[in-house]
C-alpha cells in the first residue's frame, strides 16, 4: 500500500512499532480538549466564529442555553467525548499508516461532518476559515500524536 511499510520492512529497519494503547489515546484526547477548547473560546471572544464551546451542548440543551455556564461546561464535556471517539477511530482506522499528514485529511473529514450539523453552507468567509483551521489543526494534532507514539518517530 502506498505510504506504508510492510511489516517485514519495519522489522528489518529496526524501527520500534508499538500497539496503540487506550491510555495514550485518552492522554491525547485530554490534551486536545484543553488546547482546542481554549482556541475555540479565544476564537469566539475575538468574533472569528459565532460558535463557542457551548455549541457542542446543542443536542442536549438547545440553542438558547448554549451560552450559559452549564451549556459551556456541558459543551466541553461533549467536546472531550467527541475528541476521544475521534482519537480512538483514528487509532483503529489509520494506525497502520506512517504518514503524519493523514491527520490533516482526517481533520478535513471531521470538518465536513460537523459542518453538516452546523449548516456550514450559511457561514461567511471568516467563520468558514476559522472552523476549517480549527478542525484541520485538531486532526493534525491527533494524527501526529498517534503516529509519533506508534512508530516512535515522526
N, C-alpha and C positions, 0 to 999 in steps of 0.2 A: 504494500500500500504506500502511496506517495506520502512522504513526510514522516514516515515511521521507520524504525529499525526493527529488523526481525529479532526474535528472542535470541537466536544464535549470535547475531552480530552484537547485541548488547552484552551477552555473556563474554564474547571474545574481546570486547573493548575494555572489560574490567569495570564498567560503569555500574554503580550501585543503583538498583531499581527496588524501591520499597512499595509494598502494597499501601493503598490509601487506608488510613485509619479514621474512624469516626471522630476521635478526639481532635485530630488535626483539622478535619472539616468543621468541627464545632469552633475551634480556635479561629479559623479563617472567617467563619460567619460572624462571630462576636466582633472581631476587628473591623470587618467590613460594615457591620451595622453601626458601630460607633463612628467610624470615619464618614460613611455616606449619609448617615442621619444628620451629622454636623454639616456636611456640604449642602444637603437639601435645605436645612434651616437657614444657612447663610444665603443660599440662592433665593429663598423666599423673602428673607429680610431685605435684600437689595432689589427685589422685584424682577429678578431674572425669570422667575416662573411663578405662576399662581398657586402651585402645589407645594404645600409644606409637608411635614411628616404625618400630619393628620389625614392626608389623602388616603393612606393605607387603611384607615379605620372606617372608610365609607361603607363598605358592605355590612358592617355591624352597627354603625351609629347614624348613618345618613350624612348628607352634605351639610346640613345645618349645624351639626355637632363636631365637625372635624377640626374646627379652630379652637375648641375648648381644651383645657389641660387634659381632661380624660381622653379626648379624641387624639391628642398628640401622643400621650403615653401609650394608648392602645395602638396607634399607628406605628410607633417604634417597635412595639412587641410584634405586630403583624409583619413589619419590615424584617425583623430578625428571623421569623419563621420562614418568610419567603426567601431570604438570602440563604438560610440553612438548606432549604429544599433545592435552591438553585445550585448551591455548592455540592450537595450530595449527587444531584443529577449530573453535573459536570464531571464529578469523580467517577460516576458509573459509565457515562456515555463516552467521554473523551479522555479517559485516563491513559489509554494506550498511545495517544499521540504525544510526541515530544516537542511539538511546536507551541511556544507560549502565546503566539498571536491568535491562536484559536479562541482565546478568551475574548478578543475583540469581536469576533464573529458571534460568539455566544452572547455578548452584551448587546449586539445589534438585534439578535433574535429576541432577547428579553425586552428590548425597546419596542419592537413591533408587537409583541404580545401584550405588554402593559399599555401601549399606545392605543390599542383597540378598545381597551376598557375605559381609558380616559379620553376617548374621542379626539385623537390627535389630528384628525382632518380639520378641526376647528381652531387649532393652535396658530398663533402668529410665529414669525421667524425667531423671535427671542426665546419663546417657550420651547419651540422645536429644537433649536440648537442646544439649549441648556439641558433638556431632558435627554437628547441624544448623547451629549458628552457625559452626563451622569451615568447612563446605562452602559455606554462603551467602557468607561473607566472602571465601573463595577465589574463587568465581565472580564476586563483585562486583569484586575486585581485577583479575581478568583482563579483565572487561568494561570497566571504567573505563580501564584502561591502554591497551587496544587502541583503544577509541573515541576517547580523547583524542589518541592518536598519529595515528590515521587522519584525524580531522577537525580536528586542531589546536585543539581546544577541548573542553569538556565540555558 
